[in-house]
Amino acid sequence: MKAVVIHDKKDLRIEESPTMPLGAGEVRLKTAVGGVCGSDLHYYNHGGFGTVRLKEPMILGHEVSGHVVECAPDVTGLKVGDLVALSPSRPCGNCKYCHEGLANQCENMRFYGSAMPFPHIQGAFRQDIVALASQCVVANGLSAGEAAMAEPLAVTLHGVKRAGDILGKRVLVTGCGPIGLLSILSARYAGASEIVATDLSDFTLDMARKIGADVTINTGTTPDGLETYAQGKGTFDVLMECTGVAAAIAPAIAAMRPRGVVVQLGLGGDMALPMMQVTAKELDLRGSFRFHEEFATGVSAMRQGRINVKPLITHEVTLENAEDAFKIASDRRSAIKTQIKFT
């Protein structure tokens, strides 16, 4: 069984990996498609991010779909042949946060492809994977590529949920990488009346328009592009901040109306905030981290045709050429979501 293994920055190998035995409550999947995520790129390009560094070889990947090839006797609701989206989240179910219904804050979370703990938690970029049946959401009717988009979509659905009721609201999305673009789809799904998106790339802004943004602004070529929205006491009810970059925050905060909600999804590190404006405008600042129940919600929305992620899948490569996927995904001028085909 082949897997995509990172040893150090720019040291990616396709290696043989052992096939795991099937236990109670588990299913065996033949992996179909895996999407390259920003964290995967950090491991590939830099050997980690922040204080998180690779200390041993690790299988990458957490955005995957696959077909069920075997079920444990006690598994119900899944059958051989089903296409499933595989949630990478495996909360313990026993810590205080799990008991409080905050599974995404689990103290003992085992999230595929993470070098945060040691030994590292091996990822899902492998031809054969054994998973808990509870991680699998049936995705029949979708393409394998669409099903593999369930994880990043769930991130943005959780972000929109953190924003509260946005029906009829005006929403600003800063940053049009995969999370920003999926935030546009999620905000529209939740009933936003107007969506304005900003980025530094004309390519990603063009995609934002194609999937439903009402207005797009290149803040590189038009640095004062949000000034119109900042007149008076501001315009936007909700900010979905997807860059994690301090330079994007100040003009976005200035464009917020009083008692608006700022949702931080971008994970770029600690940032300076214009706290006087946050205070004077009585803005709510809310973090958003991972997801849980939104994973199944996203699969359902895609199956119902209410969210279309197909335009965001810009590139596909074979497993044998997996490293090309990381090189392609690193170029935001031409790629949104790059996926590896395992079958």
C-alpha positions as CSV (number, residue, x, y, z in Angstrom):
1,M,0.0,0.0,0.0
2,K,1.5,3.3,-1.1
3,A,1.4,6.5,0.9
4,V,2.6,10.1,0.5
5,V,5.3,10.7,3.2
6,I,7.1,13.9,4.1
7,H,10.6,13.5,5.6
8,D,11.7,17.1,5.6
9,K,11.0,20.3,3.7
10,K,11.0,19.5,-0.1
11,D,11.7,15.8,0.7
12,L,8.4,14.1,-0.3
13,R,8.4,10.4,-1.1
14,I,5.9,7.8,-2.3
15,E,6.6,4.9,0.0
16,E,5.1,1.5,1.0
17,S,3.1,1.6,4.2
18,P,1.6,-1.3,6.2
19,T,-2.1,-2.1,5.8
20,M,-3.9,-1.8,9.1
21,P,-6.2,-4.5,10.6
22,L,-9.9,-3.8,10.8
23,G,-11.3,-3.4,14.3
24,A,-14.8,-3.0,15.9
25,G,-16.8,0.0,14.6
26,E,-14.3,0.5,11.7
27,V,-14.4,0.4,7.9
28,R,-11.7,0.0,5.3
29,L,-11.6,2.5,2.5
30,K,-9.9,2.5,-0.8
31,T,-8.8,6.1,-1.0
32,A,-10.1,7.9,-4.1
33,V,-9.0,11.5,-3.9
34,G,-7.0,13.7,-1.6
35,G,-6.8,17.5,-1.6
36,V,-3.7,19.4,-0.8
37,C,-4.3,21.8,2.1
38,G,-2.4,24.8,3.4
39,S,-0.9,22.8,6.3
40,D,0.3,20.2,3.9
41,L,2.1,22.9,2.0
42,H,3.7,24.2,5.1
43,Y,5.1,20.8,5.8
44,Y,6.3,20.4,2.2
45,N,7.7,23.9,1.8
46,H,9.0,24.6,5.3
47,G,9.1,21.4,7.3
48,G,6.4,22.7,9.5
49,F,4.9,26.0,10.8
50,G,5.6,28.2,13.8
51,T,6.9,25.9,16.6
52,V,5.4,22.8,14.9
53,R,8.3,21.0,13.1
54,L,8.6,17.6,11.6
55,K,10.5,15.2,13.9
56,E,9.9,12.0,12.0
57,P,8.5,10.9,8.6
58,M,4.8,11.5,8.4
59,I,2.0,10.6,6.0
60,L,0.4,13.8,4.9
61,G,-3.2,14.7,4.1
62,H,-6.6,15.1,5.7
63,E,-9.0,16.1,2.9
64,V,-9.9,12.7,1.4
65,S,-12.7,10.7,0.0
66,G,-12.8,6.9,-0.6
67,H,-14.9,3.9,-1.3
68,V,-15.9,1.4,1.4
69,V,-14.3,-2.0,0.7
70,E,-14.9,-3.7,4.1
71,C,-17.0,-3.1,7.2
72,A,-16.7,-4.5,10.7
73,P,-19.6,-6.7,11.6
74,D,-21.0,-4.1,14.0
75,V,-21.1,-1.3,11.5
76,T,-24.4,0.0,10.3
77,G,-25.4,2.7,7.8
78,L,-22.5,2.0,5.5
79,K,-22.0,-0.7,2.9
80,V,-19.3,-1.9,0.5
81,G,-19.2,0.3,-2.6
82,D,-20.4,3.5,-0.9
83,L,-18.4,6.7,-1.7
84,V,-17.7,8.5,1.6
85,A,-16.2,11.8,2.7
86,L,-13.8,11.0,5.5
87,S,-13.7,13.4,8.4
88,P,-10.1,13.8,9.7
89,S,-11.3,14.7,13.2
90,R,-11.2,12.0,15.8
91,P,-12.2,13.6,19.2
92,C,-11.8,11.4,22.2
93,G,-15.3,11.7,23.4
94,N,-14.2,11.6,27.1
95,C,-12.6,15.0,27.9
96,K,-14.6,17.9,29.4
97,Y,-14.9,19.7,26.1
98,C,-16.3,16.7,24.3
99,H,-18.8,16.3,27.2
100,E,-19.8,19.9,26.7
101,G,-20.5,19.3,23.0
102,L,-17.4,21.1,21.9
103,A,-15.8,18.3,20.0
104,N,-13.6,20.6,17.9
105,Q,-11.9,21.7,21.1
106,C,-11.2,18.1,22.2
107,E,-8.1,18.0,24.5
108,N,-7.0,14.7,22.9
109,M,-7.9,15.3,19.3
110,R,-6.3,13.0,16.8
111,F,-6.4,14.9,13.5
112,Y,-4.9,13.3,10.4
113,G,-1.5,14.5,9.2
114,S,-0.5,16.5,12.2
115,A,3.1,17.0,13.6
116,M,1.8,18.8,16.7
117,P,2.2,15.8,18.9
118,F,5.0,13.3,19.0
119,P,4.8,10.6,17.7
120,H,3.1,12.4,14.8
121,I,-0.4,11.6,13.8
122,Q,-0.2,9.9,10.4
123,G,-2.3,11.4,7.6
124,A,-4.8,10.0,5.1
125,F,-2.8,10.2,1.8
126,R,-2.6,6.5,1.5
127,Q,-4.2,4.0,-0.8
128,D,-5.9,2.0,2.0
129,I,-7.1,3.5,5.2
130,V,-9.0,2.1,8.2
131,A,-11.3,4.6,9.9
132,L,-14.1,4.7,12.4
133,A,-17.5,4.4,10.7
134,S,-18.4,7.6,12.6
135,Q,-15.9,9.5,10.6
136,C,-17.5,8.6,7.3
137,V,-20.4,10.4,5.7
138,V,-22.0,8.8,2.6
139,A,-21.4,11.0,-0.4
140,N,-23.0,8.9,-3.2
141,G,-24.0,11.0,-6.1
142,L,-21.0,13.3,-5.8
143,S,-17.7,13.0,-7.6
144,A,-14.8,11.8,-5.5
145,G,-13.3,15.2,-5.9
146,E,-16.3,16.9,-4.5
147,A,-16.5,14.5,-1.6
148,A,-12.9,15.3,-0.7
149,M,-13.9,19.0,-0.4
150,A,-16.1,18.3,2.6
151,E,-13.3,19.0,5.1
152,P,-12.4,22.6,4.0
153,L,-16.1,23.3,3.4
154,A,-16.9,22.2,7.0
155,V,-14.2,24.7,8.2
156,T,-16.1,27.6,6.6
157,L,-19.6,26.4,7.6
158,H,-18.3,26.4,11.2
159,G,-17.0,29.9,10.6
160,V,-20.4,31.1,9.3
161,K,-22.1,29.4,12.3
162,R,-19.8,31.3,14.6
163,A,-20.9,34.5,13.0
164,G,-24.5,33.9,14.0
165,D,-27.6,34.8,12.0
166,I,-26.4,36.3,8.7
167,L,-29.6,36.1,6.8
168,G,-29.9,39.3,4.8
169,K,-26.6,40.6,6.1
170,R,-23.7,42.3,4.2
171,V,-20.6,40.2,4.4
172,L,-16.9,41.0,3.8
173,V,-14.5,38.2,3.0
174,T,-10.8,39.0,3.2
175,G,-8.6,36.5,1.4
176,C,-9.7,34.4,-1.5
177,G,-7.7,31.2,-1.1
178,P,-9.7,28.0,-0.8
179,I,-11.0,28.9,2.7
180,G,-12.0,32.4,1.6
181,L,-13.8,31.1,-1.5
182,L,-15.5,28.4,0.4
183,S,-16.6,31.1,2.9
184,I,-18.3,32.9,0.1
185,L,-20.2,29.8,-0.8
186,S,-21.0,29.1,2.9
187,A,-22.2,32.7,3.5
188,R,-24.5,32.6,0.5
189,Y,-25.8,29.3,1.7
190,A,-26.6,30.9,5.0
191,G,-28.5,33.7,3.4
192,A,-26.1,36.7,3.0
193,S,-27.6,39.4,0.9
194,E,-24.3,40.9,-0.3
195,I,-20.8,39.6,-0.4
196,V,-17.7,41.6,-1.0
197,A,-14.3,39.8,-1.4
198,T,-10.8,41.1,-1.3
199,D,-7.4,39.6,-2.3
200,L,-4.1,40.4,-3.9
201,S,-4.6,38.0,-6.8
202,D,-6.8,38.7,-9.9
203,F,-6.9,35.0,-10.5
204,T,-8.6,34.2,-7.2
205,L,-10.8,37.3,-7.4
206,D,-12.0,36.1,-10.8
207,M,-12.9,32.8,-9.1
208,A,-14.7,34.7,-6.3
209,R,-16.9,36.4,-8.9
210,K,-17.6,33.2,-10.7
211,I,-18.9,31.5,-7.5
212,G,-21.1,34.4,-6.3
213,A,-19.2,37.3,-4.8
214,D,-21.1,40.5,-5.7
215,V,-18.0,42.8,-5.6
216,T,-14.3,41.9,-5.7
217,I,-11.5,44.3,-4.8
218,N,-7.8,43.8,-5.5
219,T,-6.3,45.5,-2.4
220,G,-2.8,45.3,-4.0
221,T,-3.6,47.4,-7.0
222,T,-6.4,49.4,-5.2
223,P,-5.2,49.7,-1.6
224,D,-8.0,52.2,-0.8
225,G,-10.7,49.9,-2.3
226,L,-12.6,49.5,1.0
227,E,-12.7,53.2,1.8
228,T,-16.2,53.7,0.3
229,Y,-17.5,51.0,2.7
230,A,-15.8,52.7,5.6
231,Q,-17.8,56.0,5.2
232,G,-20.0,57.0,8.1
233,K,-19.6,54.2,10.7
234,G,-19.0,51.4,8.2
235,T,-21.1,49.0,6.1
236,F,-20.5,45.3,6.8
237,D,-22.4,43.3,9.3
238,V,-20.0,40.3,9.2
239,L,-16.3,40.0,8.4
240,M,-14.9,36.5,7.5
241,E,-11.2,37.1,7.9
242,C,-9.4,34.4,5.9
243,T,-5.9,35.8,5.5
244,G,-4.4,35.7,8.9
245,V,-2.4,38.7,7.8
246,A,-2.4,41.9,9.9
247,A,-2.4,44.2,6.8
248,A,-5.8,42.9,5.9
249,I,-7.4,43.6,9.3
250,A,-7.2,47.4,9.6
251,P,-9.1,48.4,6.5
252,A,-11.6,45.6,7.0
253,I,-12.3,46.7,10.6
254,A,-12.8,50.3,9.4
255,A,-15.4,49.0,7.0
256,M,-17.4,47.2,9.7
257,R,-20.6,48.8,11.0
258,P,-21.3,49.1,14.7
259,R,-22.0,45.9,16.5
260,G,-20.8,43.8,13.6
261,V,-19.2,40.4,14.0
262,V,-15.6,39.6,13.0
263,V,-14.9,35.9,12.5
264,Q,-11.2,35.0,12.4
265,L,-10.5,31.9,10.3
266,G,-7.1,32.7,8.9
267,L,-4.2,31.1,10.9
268,G,-1.3,33.3,10.1
269,G,0.0,33.8,13.6
270,D,-0.5,36.5,16.2
271,M,-1.7,39.9,14.7
272,A,-2.0,43.4,15.9
273,L,-5.6,44.6,15.9
274,P,-7.1,48.1,15.8
275,M,-8.6,47.6,19.3
276,M,-9.9,51.2,19.7
277,Q,-12.1,50.7,16.6
278,V,-13.2,47.3,17.9
279,T,-14.1,49.0,21.2
280,A,-15.8,52.1,19.8
281,K,-17.8,50.1,17.3
282,E,-18.7,47.5,19.8
283,L,-17.6,44.8,17.4
284,D,-17.7,41.1,18.4
285,L,-14.4,39.3,17.7
286,R,-14.9,35.6,17.4
287,G,-12.4,32.8,16.7
288,S,-13.3,29.8,14.5
289,F,-11.3,26.6,14.8
290,R,-11.9,23.4,12.8
291,F,-15.5,21.9,12.8
292,H,-17.5,18.9,13.9
293,E,-21.1,18.5,13.0
294,E,-20.7,20.8,10.0
295,F,-18.8,18.1,8.1
296,A,-22.0,16.1,7.5
297,T,-23.9,19.3,6.9
298,G,-21.5,20.2,4.1
299,V,-21.8,16.8,2.4
300,S,-25.6,17.1,2.6
301,A,-25.6,20.6,1.0
302,M,-23.4,19.4,-1.8
303,R,-25.6,16.3,-2.5
304,Q,-28.6,18.6,-2.6
305,G,-27.0,20.9,-5.1
306,R,-27.1,23.8,-2.7
307,I,-23.4,24.3,-2.6
308,N,-21.2,23.7,-5.7
309,V,-17.5,23.3,-5.1
310,K,-16.6,22.0,-8.5
311,P,-15.2,25.3,-9.9
312,L,-12.7,25.3,-7.1
313,I,-11.1,22.0,-8.1
314,T,-8.6,23.4,-10.6
315,H,-6.0,20.6,-10.8
316,E,-5.8,16.8,-10.5
317,V,-2.6,14.7,-10.5
318,T,-2.0,11.0,-10.2
319,L,-0.4,9.4,-7.0
320,E,2.8,8.7,-8.9
321,N,3.1,12.5,-9.6
322,A,2.0,13.5,-6.1
323,E,4.9,16.0,-5.6
324,D,3.6,17.9,-8.6
325,A,0.4,18.6,-6.7
326,F,2.3,20.4,-3.9
327,K,4.2,22.5,-6.5
328,I,1.1,23.4,-8.3
329,A,-0.9,24.2,-5.1
330,S,1.9,26.5,-4.0
331,D,1.2,28.9,-6.9
332,R,-1.9,30.9,-6.0
333,R,-1.7,32.6,-9.4
334,S,-3.1,29.6,-11.2
335,A,-4.4,27.1,-8.6
336,I,-7.2,27.0,-6.1
337,K,-7.6,23.4,-5.0
338,T,-5.2,20.7,-6.3
339,Q,-6.1,17.1,-5.7
340,I,-4.3,13.8,-5.9
341,K,-6.1,10.9,-7.5
342,F,-5.3,7.6,-5.7
343,T,-7.3,5.4,-8.1
